[in-house]
């Protein structure tokens, strides 16, 4: 799979958890799903939004998903 770049702060979040592959595996989604979320091509469910915010806060990263 070609490398998919992510905008900040998504790139910071993903790197804080070991990169795209390990982050996607940890939250049990495909790498391309993370890419679609980061680029606003797919809407986030309330459950995954809360989990992403929790993971970001755990690493001290501000991930504003309020309007998602």
N, C-alpha and C positions, 0 to 999 in steps of 0.2 A: 504494500500500500504506500502511495507517495506521502511525503510529509505534509501534514495539514497545519497551517499556521493559525494561531489563535490570537485574538486581540487581548490586550491587557484589560482587566485583571484576570481574565480566564487563564492566560498563559502562566501567570504567577501561581494561581491555584493548582493547575495541573502539574507544574514543575515541583511545587511543594510536596506533592504526593508521588513523586518519582517518575513523572512523564505521562504522556498521553495513554500509552498502553496500560500501565499499572493503575492509573486513575480510573480509566474506563472499566477495567476489570474489577476494581474495588467497589464501584457503584453499580456494577452489573449491567453495563450498557456497552454498545459498540463505540469504537473511537469516532466513527462518523456521526454518531448521535451527539457526542460532546461538541463536535465541530458545529453541528446544526444549532445546538443551543447557544453556543458562543456567538454565532453569526445571526441569531434571531430568525432562523429558518423554521424552527420547530418550537411550539409553545411548551413551556414547562408546566408540569402538574404541580399542584400545591405541595404534595409530598416531596417531590424531588427538589422543588424550590427551597423548602425548609432545610432539607438535608444539605444542599449545596451551601446555603448560608451558614449552617452549623460547621461544615468542614472548613469554610473560608475563615470564620471567626476563630476556629481552633488553631489556625496557622497565622492569625493576625492580618488577614487580607480582607479588604473592604470590597465586597461583591454586592453591588446594588441591583437587586432583582425585583424591586417593588412594582415596577410597571410591566412585569413579564407575565 
